[in-house]
């Protein structure tokens, strides 16, 4: 498989970075793990067998980098709300409505953050990042049924959040 070009890397970077951002919840850490994933991927490019998309293979490397980051930082968690998760704001909304939306988005991020790491990863990969269950199974290196079960667990947990916050946004 030919090595990726600078254009390929530039095209793949945003998707991987935003996934890392959702998982680390810190822009600086997301940038670090994304760069680490690209470095590992490019150093080991000869191991890419072409059975999946290159970005899918890189995503699995990214998840390993995030796991390593989480192990190193398990006692130092930053739980800052991210604008990237915020709901779209209508400029015509009054300030009170904008504050309510921001608070709801922060609460949603907190609810996602409460998920166990494997459940959160399956949810982010499929629902947020849009990978198919089959691609997610390959990325996370688990059976397809495990992805389905984890996404169901996440949706059940988040449905409780939605019930509790209905009418606040």
N, C-alpha and C positions, 0 to 999 in steps of 0.2 A: 504494500500500500504506500502510495507516495506521501511524503511529509506534507503537512498543511502549510499553506501560504500565509503571509501576513494578513491577507484579506479574509481567509478562513478563520483565523484566530480572532480578528476584529469582529467578524459576524457572530462567533460563538460566545465571545466574552460577556456581553450583556446578560444573556440568558443564565450563564453560570454564575455571574456575579450576583444577580438578583435572587437566585436560589440560595446562594451562600448568605446573602443579607437576611433572607427570611429565616434561615436556620441559626445564624449567629446573633442576629439582632443588633449588630454593630458594624457600621460601614468600614471601619479600619480593619476589623477582623475579617470581614467578608472579602475585602481586597486582598488581604494576606493569603487566605485559604484558596482564593481563586487563582492567584499567581502561583501558589504552590501546586495546585492541581495541573495547571498548564505546564509547569516545569517538569513535574513527574511524568505527565503524559508525553511530552516531547522527548524526554530522556529515554522513555520506554516505547517509543512509537513502533519499533519493530515487533512488539508484542500485540499490536492491534491487528486483529485477523480479518476485519472487514465484514463480519457477520452482522454488525449493527452499524448505526450511523456513528461517525466519529464523535459528534457531540454527546451521544448517549454514553459512549465509552468514557469520555472525559467527565461526564456527570458522575459516573460511578467512582472515578478517581476523586472528584470533588467531595463526594460524600465521605470517602475514607479520610480525606484531609479535614473535613468538619468533625468527624469522630475523634481524630487525633487532637484537634483543637479543643474539643469539649473535654476530653480526658485531662489535658494540660490545664484547663481553666475551670474545672468543676467547682472550685471554691470561689471563683471570681466571675460571677455572672452579671452581665449588664442587662437590665430590663428596661431599656428606653423605648418609648413608642417611636415607630417609624412612619414618616409621612408616606412612604412607599405603600403602606398598607391602608392608608386613609381612603375613605370613600371619596369619589369625585365631588368637588364642591362647585356649586352654582354661584357665580359671582353676584347673582341677584338675591341670594338667600340673606336673611338678616343675620347679624352676628351671633345671636343666640342659637339659631339653627346650625351654624357652622361649628360652634362649640359643642353642641350635642352630637354632631356627626363625628367630630374628633374624639370625643369621649367614648362613643360607641366603637369606633375603630380601635382605640387603645384597648378597650375591653375585649374585642374580638381577638386582637393580637395576644392578649393575656390568656384567653381561652385556648388558643392554638398552642401557646407556650406551655400550658398545663398538660398537654398530651405527652405520653411517654415518647421518648426519642424515636423508637421504631415506627410508632403509629404516626407521629408528626411527620417523619420523613416520607412515609407512604402517602400521606395526605398532600404534602407540599409537592411531591413529584407528580402525582396524578391530577389532583384538583387544581392546584395553584399554577403549576408549570405546564400542565396540559399533556403530559406523556400518557400513552395508553397503559393499561394495566400490564400488558405483556412487556412493554419497554421498561416500566417501573420494576417488574420482577427481575429483569436482566440487570438494571442499574443497581438495585438493592441486593441482588444475589440471593433472592428468596423465591419460593414457589409462587405461582400466580394466585393460588388460593389464599396465601398469606397476605398478599397485597389487598385482595378483595376484603378479607376479614379486617385488616388494619384500617382501611378506608371506611368501612362500615362502623368500626369503633369510633373513629374520629368524627364521622358525621353524627353518630348518636350523641357523643359528648357535646358537639357544637350545636345540635338541635336544642339541647337544654339551655345553652347560652342564648339562642335566638328566642326561645320561649320567655326567658327571664328578662330580655331586653326589648321585647316587642313593643313598638310604639314609642321608643326613645329616640329613634333616628328620623 
